[in-house]
């Protein structure tokens, strides 16, 4: 059985190697479809408790940050993102309100777990979600809960925040997945043009860099990879206690 599996895998690798050779794209083959090309990462904080998580797909990007600063924080973020992926928001309608339903599903996942376990009464998470709609005029829909931020960086234009943080000066979350209060996510949309970028940052990155500096870095003409590297360098100098996640995605059509 082992020999068969190894032989089969080697056969697959051979096929993939042939198909992956560089060359002219055959006439009549479809061009690449509009998508989000993303780079991102989490700068691990010094307090030792992981709290950030994110997922990147072709037309959907989401980041979550577990609240509380304990070992339960990452569980809350993972529960939130698991619910988002299961909802498949990039395939579940094109209305802004459809993302409300997705955020509510994530809220229920975190809240239900908290209610079923007496050791997790404070389980909560943020959520920042973007979805690319490939319409005649492509647009980005977004949903936001918590103290993270979503930025729109138009090509050749000035970056600006699409969302408002649901916390004041590092205080407790005013809105969060899993909290006893009713969830009221912020949703919206913005038209996209080739070369536009969108960035998602969690509260740890905002605390380490500041909004003004973050805007300066997004304004620069560097590539998403170079911008992320610069952010990492500056966060390393600050040594943030909390996780700091940054995802930068560019809208491409070819």
N, C-alpha and C positions, 0 to 999 in steps of 0.2 A: 504493500500500500504506500509505504514511504517513497519507494522508487517511482511509483506512478505519479504521485503528487509532485515530486521534484521534476520529473520529466515534463509533466503538464505545464508547470510554472516556467520552465526553461523555454518551452514552446511559445508560451504567451509573451515572454520577454523578447524572443526573436521577432515575433510579429510586431510588437510595439516598437522595436528598433527600426524595422523597415519603414513603418508608417511615420516615424518621427524624423526621417531624413529631411534635410533642408532641400528646397527646390522651388521651382515656379508653381504657384497655386494654379491648379488646372482650370481651364476656362469652363464657365458654367457652374462652378462650385459656389455655394452660398457664402456671402461675406459674413464676417463676425457680427453678431447682433449687439445692440446697445447693452451696456453692462457697467457695473461699478468695479473698478480695479483698485484694490485696497492694500495698504500696508498698515500694520499696527502692532502693538505690543503692550505689555504691562510692566512698568517699572516697579519691582517689588519693594514695598516699604520696609522700614527697619523694625516695626513692632512685632513682626513675626506671624501676624494673623492674615492669611490671604482673604481678600474681600472682593476683588474684581474678577469678572469673567466676561468674555465676549464671543460672538459668533459672526463669521463672515460667509455669506453666500453670494451667488451671482447678482441677485437683485435685492438682497436683504442684509442689513447689518444691524446688530443689536449689542448693546453693552449694559451690564448690570453691576451694581455695587451693593453688596450686603452691608446692612447697618449693624452697629453694635460693637464692632471692634473685638469680636471673640471668634472662636472656632466655628460658630454658627453662621458667621457672615457669608462665607463662601457657599454654604449650603443654600442660603436664601437666594443668592445670585444665580446659582445653578438651577434651582427650581424655577425661577423666573424665565431664564433663557430656554429651559426645556419646554416650558409651556408655549413660549413664542414660536419655537421651531415646529412644535406639533400643530400649531394653528396655521402655519404656512401663509402668512399675511400677504406675501407677494402673489398668491394665487387665489385669495379669498376676497375678491371685490376690489373696486378702485375708488371707493369713497373715503374721505378722511375719517368718517364715523366707523368704518370697518376696523380701523386701528384701535378705536376705543374698545371694541369687542376683544381684540387681541390682548390689550393691556389688562382688561378685566379677567381674562383667562389666566394670565400670569399672576394677577392679584389673588385669585381664588386658589391657585396652586400653593402660594406662599402662606396664605391665611389658613387654609385647611390643615397644612402641616403644623402650623403653630397651635391650632386649637386641639389637635389630636395628641400633642406631646406637651405635658406640663413643664418640661424643661426648656421649652422654646417659646415662652410667651411674647418675647420681643423680636421674633423673627420678622425681618423687613428687608426690602430691597428697593433700589432705584431701577429705572429702566429708560434707556434711550434707544429708539428704534427708527430706522429709516428704510423705506421701500421704494425701489425704482419702478415706475409705471412706464412701459414702452408704448406710449400712445403716439398719435400724429405729432403732438407737442409733448415730448417726454417731460415728466415731472417727478419730483421727489416728495413722497408723503412721509410725515414723521409723527411720532408719538413720544411724549416725554413725561416722566414722573421722577421727582427727586432733585438732587443737587448737581447732576451732571449737566452737560451742555451739548447742543448740536449747532455747528457753524456751517454757513453756506459761504463758499469762497468762489465767486464768479470769476471766470477767466478774464484777466485784465481789469477787474473791479475790486472793490473794497470788501473784505470779509466782514460778515456780521452774524450775530447770534440769531438763531431761529427760535430759541426757547428761553424761558425765564427760570432761574433756579428756584426750587421749592424749599429753600432754607435760608436763614439769615446768618452771615458771619460765622459759618461753621457750626451753627446750632443744630438742634434736632430737625428731622425731616418734617415739613408741613404736609407733604403728600408722599406716600410711599406704598409700594406693594406690600400687602400683609398687615397694614395698620388697621386698627378697629374702625377708623373713620371711613366714610364712603370714598371710593376712589374717583378722582376727577382728573384724568390725564389731559395734558395739553396736546392738541393735535393741529396739524396744518399741512400745507403743501407749498412747493415753490417750483417754478419752471426751470428746466435744466438745458444747458447748451454744451456741446462738445468742449471738453477742457475744463468745465466747472468742477469744483471739488466740494466735498462735504467732509466735515470732521466731527467725530464724537469724542468727547473727553469726559472722564469721570472726575468726581470732586477732588480726588488726590492730586490730579494733574493741575487742576485750577488752583488749588491751594499752594502748590509748589512754584508755579510759574506766574500766576496772576493773569487776569483778563487782558490787561494792556499788553503785556509781553507776548501772550499767546496770539493776539491779533497781529503784532509785528511779525511773528514767525510765519503766520499764515499769509501775510501780505507779500513776503519775499518771493522772488521768482524761482526759488529752488524746487527741485523735484520733491514729491511726497516722501521718498526715502531719505533724501537729504534733510528735509524739514523734521522728520521723525528723529533722525540721528542727532540733530541739533537740540531738540527737546530733551532727549535722553541725556545728553551732555550737561545741559543746564539743570536737569533734575538731579543728576548725580552730585552736582555741586551743592544742592540744597539738602540732599539726603532726607527725603520726605518720610515721615513715619508710616503713612498709609500708602496702599497701592495706588499707582497712578497709571491709568490706561489712556492711550491715544490711538485713534484709528483715523487714517486719512484715506479717502477714496476719491478717485477721479472718474468722471463720467466719460466713457469712450464709446465710439460708434463704429470703429473699424479695427 
